[in-house]
Amino acid sequence: MRIGDHANLLERIYAIDPDVILIDLADPSRDVLEQMFQMSRAVRRPVGMFVDQTDSASIEASVEAGVSAYVVDGLRKERVKPILDMTISRFNAFSRLRSELEQAKSQLEERKTVDRAKGILMRTRKIGEEEAYGLLRKVAMNEKKKISEIAQSVITAAELLA
């Protein structure tokens, strides 16, 4: 589907729910570029942008906004398929990296929580690190919860009792 008017673009994109978004801008104004960037940040879809003229600031802003393919020299029929394939491929690769980063951050936070809870147990119960971890693990298994959830409960209880 082709959208010619930029008014309420984000709402219209949500309503259409496309698999891929291709943007063809001959010589975009700053306002149009900003609207396109807001749209590409908000909609988690592969975005290919075709422009006739460019500058390094526009390229950098586009990549920062999540544009998967930034193609200078306009939109031509014979170039669409390979560029579309590359746009989807780059989007998927970037999505995997983003997911892995979020997972690593989450694991790091969980590890910090567990370490903090172990420290609390070690101080209050006068036990070693291995025993503190074993206690967290045992309670997690008995409660059928993640160790990090039990660790967070230990931290919360310690803060309430402090």
N, C-alpha and C positions, 0 to 999 in steps of 0.2 A: 504494500500500500504506500502511496506517495502522499506526503503532507507538505503542502506548499506554504501555508500560513504558519508563522511561528508563534502565534498567540495561543496561550494555554498549552504549550507544547508538552510539558511533563504530564499533565492530566490526560492528554490525548494518547501519549505513548503508553501510559498505564492502561488505558482503556483498550488499546489495540493489542498490547502484550506481545510484541514481536520477538522472534528468536534472535534476530540480528538487526542492528540499526546502521544504516548507511547515510551519511550526511554529505551533501554536495553543496559546497559554498564557494562561489566564484571569488568574491572579494568581501569577506565577512566584516561587518562592523564589530566594534568591541562589545556592544550590547548583545548582538546575535551570538558571538563567541561565548560570552558569559552564560547565556541561556543554554547553549549547547553543552557547556561544561557542567552546569548544574544538572542537566538531564543525564549526562553520562555518569556522573557520580551517584545519582539517585537510582538509576535503573541498572541492575547488574546483568548486563547483556554485552555481547561483543559489539563494539562500535568502530566503524570505519569512517574516516573523515577524508573527503576529497576536496582539495582546494586548488585554485589556480595560482594564487600568490601566497607567499609565506615569509615568515621571519623566525629567528631562533626563539623569541619569546612566545610566539604562538605554538611552536612545536613543543616547547617545554611545558606550557600550560595545558596543552592537549594530552600529553603523556601523563602529566600529573592528575588530570581529570579522569583518566582511565580509558582514553581512546586507544584501541588496540592497534589500529593501522592509520597512519597519517600519510596520505598520498598527495604529492604535489603534481600539478599538471592536469588537474580535473578528472572527471569521471568519463571514461570511454568504455563502450560496450565490451570490447575484446579484453579489457583488463579486469572486469568485474569478478569473474569466477575465481581466478587465482588469488586475487586480493581478498575476496570473501573467505576463501579457504584459509588463507594466512591469518586473517582477522580472527576467525573462530579458534584457530590453533593457538595463537598468542593469548587470547582471552582465557582459554582453558588452562594453558600453562601458568599464567599469572594467577588464576583462581586456585590452582593446586598449591602454588607457592604461598598465597595468602592463607589458605587453609592450614598448611603445614606450620606457618608462622604463628597463627592463632593457637594451634594445638601445642606448639612448643611453649608459648607464653603461659598457657593454661597449666601445663605440666610443671613449669617453673614455679608458678604461684602455689600449686598444690604441694610441691616439694618444700617451699618456704613455710607453708602452713604446718606440714607434718614436722619439719625440723623445730619450729617454734613450740609445737605441742610436746614434742619429745623433751625439749628443754624444760618446760613446765613440769612435766612428769618426773624428770630426773631430779629437779630441785625439791619438789614437794614430797616425793616418795623416797628420795635418796637411793635411786637405782641408776644403773648404767644405761647407756644409749641403746644398746641391743635389747635390753629388757623393756625399756620404754617403747621402742618400736614394736616389740612382740605384744605388749599390752594393747597398743592401738590396733594392731592387726587382729588380735583375738576379739576385741570388742566389735570391730568392723565386720568380721565374719559372723559373729553371733547376731548382730543387728541387721545383717545383710545390707550394709552400706559401704561406701568407699572409705578408705582410710582417711582421705582428706576431709570428708564430712565429719568423721569422729574427731579428727584433729581440730577442726574448727569449733566443735562443741567444747572441747577441752579448753581452748583459748577463750571462748566466750564465758565459760564457767569461771575460769581464773580471773578474768577481768571483772566479773560480778563480785567475786570474793576478795578482790584486792582493796 
